[in-house]
Amino acid sequence: MTTSMTMRPGVRLGQYLLTFWLAISLNFMLPRLTPGDPLSLLAGESARLEPQAVLDEISARYGLDQPLWKQYLTYLGNLARGDLGFSYLYGRAGKPVTGIVMERLGWTLLIAVSSLVLSTLIGVPLGVWSAWRRGGSGDTVALTVVLLIRSLPVFWLAMLFVSLFSVQLRLLPVSGARSVPTLQGGIPYLVDVMRHAALPILILSLESLPGMFIVSRYTMLGVRESDYIRTARAKGLTETAVLLSHGLRSALLPIATAFTLGLGFAFGGAIVIETVFSYPGIGRMMFEAVTRRDYPLLQGGFLVAVLAVLLCNLIADLLYPHLDPRLRKT
C-alpha cells in the first residue's frame, strides 16, 4: 500500500493543496452554517435596535448583500492577497484581522514551541529508558505516572497550578503575558515575559508529555527485539552503545513525526490554556471571537491553526528521507 512517505512529491503537493482548499472553504462557511442570520451575528445582540441604514452598511462591508458564490470568490481573492477582512470586535471602524492575528501569533508560538521542546526533552528519554527496562519497577512507575497525567483534565491542572504557584506560593503571575506598565526591553523584560509564560508552558508540556512518552516507549519496544539489536549485543557492545547507536537512531522517525504534528496541534490545546491564564495568544483571541460573535476574527484564527497543522505535516514529510535512508530515492 502506498503511503505519504513513498508518494511522489507531486502527489503529496496535490494532497496538501486539496486539504488547504477544503479547510479554507469550511472557514468561509463557518458564519454561514451557524443558525441564524450572519448579519445579526456580526451586528451583535442589538441588531434589532439598529437603524436599517446601519445594518445595510454592515452588510455591504462584509459583502453579505452579494450572492453566496460571489462572496466565496471575493473571499478567495482577498485570501490570496493576505486580506482576512476586518474584526467586528474592535468597533465599527474595524481593525484588520491580519494585524490582530500577527500580534497574537508570537505569544502562542512562545508557549507552544517551548512546551513541545520541554515535553520532548523529558518524554522521549523517559520513554526510551522505560522501554529498555520493560517490566521493571521503573517502567511500571513511569507508565503509571504518565497515564495518570494523561487522564487529568487540562483545565483542572491549570487551576490547580494557579492555586499552588500563584495564590499559595505567590511565585508566578496569575494571568497576562507582561506586567503593567510594560517593561521596555532588556533582561528585566525577558524575565517578566517568561514568568508570565511559565505556567502556560508547564501545563501545555504536561498535556503533550504523555504522547511523546508513549510514542517513544512503544517505538523502542519494537526496536528492542530487532535482529540488528541482538547482533549489536552479540558483538559485545555495551547496553548504552546499543541504545544510542542502534536503537534510538531507528526510533527517530515516529518520534520526529510526533514532534512536528504535536507542534501543529499545540495551537488547539492553547485555546483552553490561554483562556484560563488570560494569555493574549491565538487561542484566547478565538475564544473572545466566539463569545463576542466576531466571525471574521474566528476565521482568521482557524486559518492559522489549519496552516500550522499542514506546515508541520509538510516538515515531517521532508524530514523522513533524512531520518530513514530506506525512504530516499535510488
N, C-alpha and C positions, 0 to 999 in steps of 0.2 A: 504494500500500500504506500502511495506517495505521501510524504509528509511535507510540512512547510520548510523543513530543513534541507530537503533534497529537491524542491521545486526550482525551476528556472527563475532567475531574477525577474523576468518579465511577468511571470505568473504571480509571483509574490507581490510585485508592484500593483498589478491589477486587483488583487485581493485587498490591499490597503486602500486603494482608491475607491473601490466599491464600498468598503466598510465606512470610509470617511463620508462618502456621498449619502449613505443610509443614515449616518449619525447626524449630519447637518440637516437632512430632510426631516428627521424626527425632531431636531432642535427647532426647526421652523414651525412644526405642527404643535409644539407644546402649548402655547397660549390658545391655539385654535381648537385643541382637543379638550380643553378644560371646560367643564359645564358652565354655561352662562355666556354672556356677551363679552368678547375680548375688550371691547371699548369700556365696558363697565369695570373690568379688572384693571385696566390701565388708569382709568379716572379715579378709582377708589370707591369707597363706600358712599361718598357724597355725589356720585354721578347723577342721581335722580334730581338733585337740587341745583345742578349746574345749568346755566343758560344753554340753549341749543347751539348758539354760536361757539361757545367754548368746547362743547362736545364735538362739533364739526371740525374745529381747529385741531383737537387731539386726534380725531380720526384721520384727518389729512396728513398730520405729522407722521403717523405710524403707517400710513398707506392702507388703512383699513377700509377706505372708501373705494378701493380698487378690487377687481375680480381676484379670486384666490390664486389663479395661475400667474397673473401679473405680479401679485405680491411675492410669489415664490421666485420668479425671475429677478425681481428687484432685490430680493434677499440674497440670491446667489451673486448678483453683480456687486452688491455692497460688500459681501464677504470676500470676494476676490480682491477688493481694494483695501481690505482690513478694516472696513467700517461695520461695526456691530450695532450701530444705532445709538440712541440716547436713553439714558436712565430716567425713569419717571420718579424715582426715589428722591432725586436731588432738585425737585422743583419743576415748575412749568417750563422754564428756560431749558431744562435738561442738561445733562452732562454726558459726554461721550463714554459709552460703555468700555471702549478700548482703553481709555485712560484710567478708568476705575480698576479694570482688571489688572493692568500693568502695575498700578500702585499696590495692589493686594498680593500679586503673584510672588514677589520676593519674600514676603513673610511666610507664605505657605511652603515655598521651596526651602527656606531655612529649617523649619521644623520637620518637613517630610524627608529631606535628604539626610539631615543629622540623625533622625530617629532610625532610618533604614540602615545607615552606616553602623550605628551603635548596636542595633539588633543583630546585624550580620557579624560584627566583631565578637559578639557574645554567643549568638545562637549557632553559628557554623562550627567553631571549635568545640562547643559543648556537645553538639550533635555528633560530630566525628568521634570525640572521646567516648561518648555514650555507646555508639555503635561498636567501637573497638573493644569495649568491655561489656558486650551484650550478656545479659543475665546476671551480672554482678549487682552488688548493693548500690554502687554509684549510679549505674544505668537505671535501676528501678527508681531511685530517689529523683534523679534528673527528669525522667519521663513523667513521674507523678507531679512534680512541681510545674513542669511546662504545661501539662494538660490542665492542671488547676488554674493556671494563669489564663489559658485559652477559654476556660468556661466562665470566667468572670466578665460581667458586662463592662464595657469600656467606660461608660458614663459613671458607673458606680466606682470604678477605680479612680476616675478623675476626681470625684467628690471626696473620696477617702484621702487622696493625696493632698487635696486642698485643705481639708480639715487638719491633717497632720503637719504638713510643712509650712502652710501659710497661717493657719489660725492658731494651732497649738505651739509650734516651734518658732513661728514668725521668721522663717529663714528666707522664704521666697514670696514674691508678689502674687496676689490672688488673680489678677486679670491684666489685660492690656499687653502691649508689646514694648512700650517705653514709659519712662516716668514723665510726669508732668510737673513743671515745664520740661520740655525735651532738652536733653544734654546735647551740646554741639560738638560731635565728633570726638576722636581720641579714644584712649583706653577706657576712661570712665563711661563713655557712651557704649562701647562694646560690652563692657561688664554689665551695664544696665540692661542691654538688649538680651544678653544670654541669661541673666537672672529671670527675666520675664518669660523667656522661651524654655527654661529648664523643665518645668512641669509638663507642658505640652509635648516636649521631646521625650521625656521619660514615659509618659502614658502611651504615646504612639509606638515607642520602642517595645514596650510590654505587649502591645497589641500585635506587632509583627514578629516578635521573637519566636513564638511557638511555631509559626510557619517555617522560618529559617531552620529551626532546630529539627523539626520533623523531616523536612526535605533532606537535610544533611545526614541525619541518622539513617533513614531508610535507603538513601543512596549508598552510604558506606556499608550498610548491611549487605547489599548486593555485591559490592566490590570486594568485601572482606573474604568471601568464599570463592573468588575467581581463581582460575588456574594460574595466572601470572603472579598473583599474590603468594600462592603456595610455592611457586617456583622461586620467587624472591626470598622467601623464608628458607627454602632448601639450599640456597646459595650461602646461607649464614649471615644474612643481613639482620641488623637489629630491628626490633619492632618499630622503633622511631623512624628508621630509614625506610622501612617498608611502607609505613603510613604516609610519610611526607613525599617520598619519591615515586611511589606507585599508586597507593590508594587514593590520596587526596587529589592528585592530578586527574585521575579518571573520573572523579566525582564533581569536577568543576562545572560541567555542562549544565546539569539540573540546578546547581547552586547559583550559577550566573543567571539562569532563567528566572529563578525565584527572586533574585535581587532586582533585576530590571523590571519584572512585572510588579513586584512589590512597590517600586517607586511610582509606577503609574497609579496603582490602586490606593496609594497613600493619600491621594487627593480626596478620595471618597471618605476615608477614615478621618481626615482632617475636619470634616464638617461638624461632627459631634464634638471633637476636642476643641476646636476654635470657638464653638458656641458656648461650651462650658466655661472656658477661660476668657471669653470676650476678646479673642485674639484676632487682629484685623487682617485675616488672610482670605483666600478664595472661599473656603468653607463657610466662614462667618458671613461673607458677602452673599453667598447663595441662600443662607438661612434668612438673612434680612430681606432678600429679594422675594422669597416665598411668603414670609409673614406680611410684607407690605405690597404684595402682588405686583412687583416690578419685574415683569416678564422679560423685557429686553436685557436686564441685568442678569436674570437667571439663565437666559440663553447664552450669554457670554461666559458665565461660569461653567455651564455644562459643556460648552465647546472646548474650553481649556482642559477640562477633565478628559474628554474624548481624545484630544490631541496628545495629552500626556500618556495615555494608555497605548495609543498607536505608535508614538515615538519610542516608547520603551520596548514594545514588541519588535520594532524595526532594529533597535540597537541589539536586542537579543539575537535576532536573525543574523546580523552582521558579525556578532561575536562567535557564533557556533563554529565556523570553519577554523578559527584561530585556536579554539579550545579543543577541538576534536579533529585531527588530521584526516579521519575517515570521511569527513563531510566536504573536504576540499575537492575541487575538480582535478581530474587526472589529465 
